[in-house]
Amino acid sequence: DAAGVVERIGPGVVGLAAGQEVVVNPGVSCMRCEWCLRGRQSECPEFKLLGFQLEGTCAEYAVVPAANVASKPPHLDWPQAAALSLAHLTAWRMLFSRAGLQAGETVLIHGIGGGVALAALQWCVATGATALVTSSSKEKLEKAARLGAAHGIDYRTADVAAEARRRTGGRGVDVVLDTAGAATLGASMAAVRRGGRIVTCGVTGGAKAEIDLQQLYWNHIGLLGSTMGSQEDYRRMLRLAEQARLVPVVDGVFPLGEYRRAAERMESGAQFGKLALTVSAE
């Protein structure tokens, strides 16, 4: 993620100018392949992320493709703008492009407190969906309730699937959004309704899991993978963020020189939202 001011533009770049305040989409694709030409850039075989396979943005200057830059939503300050792109784009594609979420549907979000989970909660609230969230932290569940979560489930003391079904009158949730992977797949399969959708983007709880294929096909469950989003997803995400005046949840803001302290905060698992690094304006 990054937000900043354009210093210089390369030859042939149009629609951007030095001094422009921008946000950066960290997903970089080749823009030449079959998937890119179809407008499905995050499915590009050469898809890479800034800060993962490519040089990141924890620096005073970064070089990024012009196609990955968009105007900063004016209602956001710099830390909020910097926290927007990756998590909110990922959650947007998971909910809308992949799971086809509709207003009035119910979503189970595992592990509230992380960036994608919180972004998903915010999108649910903004679009009229009902969110059920899980955590092992009472404090995080209380914070999620203040953000608009309809119900919170402590997965240490409650059966997540049983509670989700109880909260939906025995029907099950329409959509499950999962960033944990193997650790939560069983609960997701048990919590989702017949014909419902499970969409996953992470494996923090393990990459390999057993699945009951009979349960999958007999109940018409859609099991979907998702990574980041297309350029069109990004444009739509930014438009709704501005219209809804959505503000990303920022847990803490640190000077760039205190990167280690920010990383330690993240590794502790105590954060609720994104961690932002600020760079001197000089």
Order of alpha helices (4+ residues) and beta strands (2+ residues): beta-beta-beta-alpha-beta-beta-alpha-alpha-beta-alpha-beta-alpha-beta-alpha-beta-alpha-beta-alpha-beta-alpha-beta-alpha-beta
